[in-house]
Amino acid sequence: MNKVSRLTLKEAIKLHGHRGPWLIIGYKAGLRACEILRPQNIFSLRCIIYTPIKTPYTCAIDGIQASTQCTIGKLNIELKESDVNNIRYIFINKISGRKLEIRLKKNIVKLMMDIDRIGLIRLSKIVEEGSSCNLFEEKIYD
């Protein structure tokens, strides 16, 4: 972000309470949105989160808040109920009008659903080490 600092992943983990894969997914989605949309200040970015309104899916919200400074308190995050197969994060630069839609790739959704077999720590590491192009499908609207 220009002129705006965000929390580091380490700080986001401290805020959230643990290093979970959904927190990291949200954090990385937010970083990608800031990279593409280049918000000018803490008020110029808005996020609409489509997710099941239950943990662990909502943990991504903490990651998005930490990496974008879109927060519930500033009302520049909106939550909308969706099923697991339609999780998506829509980021809007309110000044430029540009919009980015981020969805998890199908193989990542499957991986995230297999947390009991893979384990929290290992899955978090896989997600943290994964590049945006391997984790997300992106659509940009100018």
C-alpha positions as a Python dict, from the first residue, in 0.01 Angstrom:
ca = {
    (1, 'M'): (0, 0, 0),
    (2, 'N'): (120, 350, -66),
    (3, 'K'): (172, 554, 253),
    (4, 'V'): (2, 287, 464),
    (5, 'S'): (163, 17, 673),
    (6, 'R'): (6, -322, 723),
    (7, 'L'): (62, -587, 983),
    (8, 'T'): (327, -845, 907),
    (9, 'L'): (220, -1207, 890),
    (10, 'K'): (386, -1258, 1229),
    (11, 'E'): (174, -975, 1374),
    (12, 'A'): (-138, -1116, 1206),
    (13, 'I'): (-70, -1453, 1368),
    (14, 'K'): (-36, -1282, 1706),
    (15, 'L'): (-364, -1096, 1653),
    (16, 'H'): (-544, -1413, 1540),
    (17, 'G'): (-394, -1640, 1804),
    (18, 'H'): (-230, -1908, 1589),
    (19, 'R'): (-72, -1978, 1250),
    (20, 'G'): (-371, -2127, 1069),
    (21, 'P'): (-406, -2195, 698),
    (22, 'W'): (-723, -1987, 656),
    (23, 'L'): (-558, -1687, 825),
    (24, 'I'): (-269, -1720, 581),
    (25, 'I'): (-504, -1756, 282),
    (26, 'G'): (-677, -1431, 381),
    (27, 'Y'): (-347, -1255, 445),
    (28, 'K'): (-206, -1356, 106),
    (29, 'A'): (-529, -1264, -75),
    (30, 'G'): (-514, -920, 84),
    (31, 'L'): (-149, -873, -10),
    (32, 'R'): (-230, -966, -368),
    (33, 'A'): (-520, -719, -376),
    (34, 'C'): (-294, -439, -250),
    (35, 'E'): (-29, -530, -506),
    (36, 'I'): (-276, -512, -794),
    (37, 'L'): (-516, -237, -683),
    (38, 'R'): (-261, -13, -509),
    (39, 'P'): (-493, 155, -256),
    (40, 'Q'): (-400, 516, -192),
    (41, 'N'): (-493, 523, 178),
    (42, 'I'): (-662, 319, 452),
    (43, 'F'): (-1008, 415, 329),
    (44, 'S'): (-972, 359, -46),
    (45, 'L'): (-995, -21, -44),
    (46, 'R'): (-1316, -215, 20),
    (47, 'C'): (-1355, -591, 52),
    (48, 'I'): (-1658, -817, 14),
    (49, 'I'): (-1598, -1162, 156),
    (50, 'Y'): (-1815, -1453, 44),
    (51, 'T'): (-1759, -1740, 286),
    (52, 'P'): (-1938, -1984, 512),
    (53, 'I'): (-1998, -1784, 829),
    (54, 'K'): (-1827, -2032, 1060),
    (55, 'T'): (-1475, -2125, 1158),
    (56, 'P'): (-1230, -2208, 1015),
    (57, 'Y'): (-1342, -2025, 697),
    (58, 'T'): (-1394, -1692, 874),
    (59, 'C'): (-1033, -1699, 994),
    (60, 'A'): (-943, -1559, 650),
    (61, 'I'): (-1116, -1237, 758),
    (62, 'D'): (-845, -1172, 1016),
    (63, 'G'): (-579, -1221, 750),
    (64, 'I'): (-754, -983, 512),
    (65, 'Q'): (-791, -719, 784),
    (66, 'A'): (-421, -751, 874),
    (67, 'S'): (-289, -724, 519),
    (68, 'T'): (-527, -462, 375),
    (69, 'Q'): (-642, -251, 669),
    (70, 'C'): (-998, -310, 556),
    (71, 'T'): (-1167, -360, 891),
    (72, 'I'): (-1505, -431, 1040),
    (73, 'G'): (-1463, -115, 1250),
    (74, 'K'): (-1419, 109, 943),
    (75, 'L'): (-1704, -75, 769),
    (76, 'N'): (-1496, -134, 458),
    (77, 'I'): (-1540, -511, 489),
    (78, 'E'): (-1870, -678, 413),
    (79, 'L'): (-1946, -1045, 485),
    (80, 'K'): (-2182, -1250, 274),
    (81, 'E'): (-2278, -1612, 337),
    (82, 'S'): (-2165, -1860, 75),
    (83, 'D'): (-2093, -2231, 54),
    (84, 'V'): (-1743, -2376, 58),
    (85, 'N'): (-1731, -2408, -321),
    (86, 'N'): (-1806, -2037, -371),
    (87, 'I'): (-1559, -1877, -131),
    (88, 'R'): (-1430, -1559, -291),
    (89, 'Y'): (-1285, -1227, -190),
    (90, 'I'): (-1372, -917, -392),
    (91, 'F'): (-1153, -612, -345),
    (92, 'I'): (-1250, -271, -481),
    (93, 'N'): (-1035, 39, -507),
    (94, 'K'): (-1300, 304, -438),
    (95, 'I'): (-1093, 580, -600),
    (96, 'S'): (-993, 411, -927),
    (97, 'G'): (-1297, 183, -951),
    (98, 'R'): (-1075, -118, -1026),
    (99, 'K'): (-1193, -448, -884),
    (100, 'L'): (-1018, -779, -814),
    (101, 'E'): (-1198, -1106, -750),
    (102, 'I'): (-992, -1380, -584),
    (103, 'R'): (-1109, -1741, -558),
    (104, 'L'): (-925, -2039, -420),
    (105, 'K'): (-817, -2284, -687),
    (106, 'K'): (-1017, -2610, -675),
    (107, 'N'): (-714, -2815, -566),
    (108, 'I'): (-652, -2571, -279),
    (109, 'V'): (-1014, -2600, -163),
    (110, 'K'): (-971, -2980, -159),
    (111, 'L'): (-643, -2947, 28),
    (112, 'M'): (-799, -2713, 287),
    (113, 'M'): (-1084, -2959, 340),
    (114, 'D'): (-830, -3233, 416),
    (115, 'I'): (-690, -3057, 723),
    (116, 'D'): (-757, -3352, 956),
    (117, 'R'): (-537, -3581, 746),
    (118, 'I'): (-267, -3325, 661),
    (119, 'G'): (-251, -3149, 996),
    (120, 'L'): (-280, -2782, 1087),
    (121, 'I'): (93, -2706, 1101),
    (122, 'R'): (177, -2882, 774),
    (123, 'L'): (-119, -2731, 588),
    (124, 'S'): (-31, -2383, 715),
    (125, 'K'): (325, -2429, 588),
    (126, 'I'): (202, -2548, 245),
    (127, 'V'): (-24, -2242, 213),
    (128, 'E'): (240, -2001, 343),
    (129, 'E'): (499, -2129, 96),
    (130, 'G'): (255, -2137, -197),
    (131, 'S'): (268, -1858, -452),
    (132, 'S'): (-42, -1654, -531),
    (133, 'C'): (-62, -1807, -878),
    (134, 'N'): (-75, -2156, -726),
    (135, 'L'): (-333, -2064, -460),
    (136, 'F'): (-573, -1829, -635),
    (137, 'E'): (-773, -1768, -950),
    (138, 'E'): (-795, -1395, -1019),
    (139, 'K'): (-1022, -1175, -1227),
    (140, 'I'): (-949, -806, -1267),
    (141, 'Y'): (-1221, -563, -1365),
    (142, 'D'): (-1105, -221, -1487),
}
